[in-house]
């Protein structure tokens, strides 16, 4: 996700679609395995990326929000118990 956010920062709007796909997978996996907070964070990233997927130029404010959501997701993953 960090790589995709970096691509957005340099103007690569195609990264929205890839970010949406990755967040969708994380959302489903988090929910399936019982990690609700991970699924919720990933779903927020997915929705925001999906709403921007048709844009040709990344919006800076949206990219900043995605960066915040991704940091929150990373925190939730770090807190999740390992098996």
C-alpha positions as CSV (number, residue, x, y, z in Angstrom):
1,X,0.0,0.0,0.0
2,X,2.9,2.4,0.7
3,X,4.1,1.9,-2.8
4,X,0.7,2.7,-4.2
5,X,0.4,5.8,-2.1
6,X,3.8,6.9,-3.4
7,X,2.6,6.5,-6.9
8,X,-0.5,8.6,-6.1
9,X,1.8,11.3,-4.7
10,X,3.6,11.6,-8.0
11,X,0.4,11.7,-10.0
12,X,-0.3,8.1,-11.0
13,X,-4.1,7.9,-10.7
14,X,-4.0,4.3,-12.0
15,X,-2.8,3.4,-8.5
16,X,-6.4,4.0,-7.2
17,X,-7.7,0.9,-8.9
18,X,-4.8,-1.2,-7.5
19,X,-5.3,0.2,-4.1
20,X,-9.0,-0.5,-4.2
21,X,-8.3,-4.1,-5.2
22,X,-5.8,-4.6,-2.4
23,X,-8.0,-3.0,0.2
24,X,-10.9,-5.1,-0.9
25,X,-8.8,-8.3,-0.4
26,X,-7.7,-7.1,3.1
27,X,-11.2,-6.1,4.1
28,X,-12.6,-9.5,3.2
29,X,-9.7,-11.4,4.8
30,X,-9.9,-9.4,8.0
31,X,-13.6,-10.0,8.3
32,X,-13.3,-13.7,7.4
33,X,-10.6,-14.2,10.1
34,X,-12.4,-12.2,12.7
35,X,-10.3,-9.1,12.7
36,X,-13.1,-6.6,12.5
37,X,-10.9,-3.5,13.0
38,X,-8.6,-4.5,10.1
39,X,-11.6,-5.2,7.9
40,X,-13.2,-1.9,8.8
41,X,-10.0,0.1,8.1
42,X,-9.4,-1.7,4.8
43,X,-13.1,-1.1,3.7
44,X,-12.7,2.6,4.3
45,X,-9.6,2.6,2.1
46,X,-11.4,0.6,-0.5
47,X,-14.4,3.0,-0.6
48,X,-12.3,6.1,-0.9
49,X,-10.1,4.6,-3.6
50,X,-13.1,3.3,-5.5
51,X,-14.7,6.8,-5.5
52,X,-11.5,8.1,-7.1
53,X,-10.8,5.3,-9.5
54,X,-12.1,7.3,-12.6
55,X,-10.0,10.4,-11.9
56,X,-7.0,11.1,-14.2
57,X,-5.2,13.1,-11.5
58,X,-5.0,12.2,-7.8
59,X,-6.5,14.7,-5.4
60,X,-3.9,15.7,-2.8
61,X,-6.5,15.7,0.0
62,X,-7.8,12.3,-0.9
63,X,-4.2,11.0,-1.0
64,X,-3.6,12.4,2.5
65,X,-6.7,10.7,3.8
66,X,-5.7,7.4,2.2
67,X,-2.3,7.8,3.9
68,X,-4.0,8.4,7.3
69,X,-6.3,5.3,6.8
70,X,-3.3,3.2,5.7
71,X,-1.4,4.2,8.9
72,X,-4.4,3.3,11.0
73,X,-4.7,-0.1,9.1
74,X,-1.0,-0.7,9.8
75,X,-1.5,0.0,13.5
76,X,-4.5,-2.5,13.6
77,X,-2.4,-5.2,11.9
78,X,0.4,-4.6,14.4
79,X,-2.0,-5.0,17.3
80,X,-3.7,-8.1,15.9
81,X,-2.7,-11.3,17.8
82,X,-0.5,-13.7,16.0
83,X,-1.1,-17.4,16.0
